[in-house]
Amino acid sequence: MTETEINNLSKKIVGYRAHKALWGAVIVQAVQDARNSILNSKNFERALKIEMLYFKSVGFEKVCDLAGLQIDSKTIENCLRRLCSFKQIGARKCRA
């Protein structure tokens, strides 16, 4: 393999990793947005149910596929429940 071929392959690998990282960042942002939306709502369960519609969608499956990840929607729901309950407990302690 020539040095030019190695450089071209290296560029493709870096681009592939960057592509996966970008889609991974999209997932992280979606979870953060969902958490904020749920925390700002008056009805936790209703807000969670609405946000979970996206995480159960074909679109989210596609984003996960582009990121090279397999994420179960139940895992996301459990994560959101933990994040929100932790945040709510912390907020109550700060107000006390």
Buried (B, 14 or more C-beta within 10 A) or exposed (E): EEEEEEEEEEEEEEEEEEEBEEBBEBBEEBBEEBBBBBBEBEEBEEBBEBBBEBBBEEEBBEBBEBBEEEBEBEEBBEBBEEBBEEBEEEEEEEEE
